[in-house]
Amino acid sequence: FPSHDMVKGEQVNDQTNFWNYGSAQVMLRKTTGLPGEEWTVDLNYNASSNGTDATWTNQGDSLIPATIFKRTQSNSGRGQNQTLTLQYDHAMPGENGKWEWGLRSNLRKNNSRMEVLTAWNQQPPTPSSDLSNQFVINDLVQAAYLNRQWKWGPWGLQAGLRLEQTRFEVTLPDRGDSSFSYRYPEGVR
């Protein structure tokens, strides 16, 4: 066996990354002939994509004479994200106060994938199902609200109601039946 001070090792890391982002927003506001009445529409769209490519190579002497150990791992990750938000608000005067109501919908989509290849010594790279993965996420939240405000001299009172529905779905295309989802409140489709 070689002595401890003769065993050598080396690690080389090489990585590149990217990230792109864009957004758009449209806002509309309309007043009516009735003092205090107005409605607004707000539309927001955000999208991004990201990625990384990385390779790690580890090489070292072995305790077995004239034998070199070499392991290479290559990771390639990609992701896309999109978020769309649409909101409508309406305010109108009421007796001794005002009414407000609105609707909101928020949709978020995410798709990410990591592909990992490993190679030992001089063998060709093979996909690693233990380290590779893919997630597809859809998240939808819808809501409606109604508020009523009253004023009596220096005093005021406000009451409101908000209804919300959430649908969250995750798909793992490479994992068979590992997908899951939930809806709240349950039973509302």
Helices and strands as residue ranges (DSSP letters): G 4-6, E 9-31, E 38-61, E 68-94, E 97-120, E 126-127, E 133-152, E 155-171, G 173-175, E 180-184
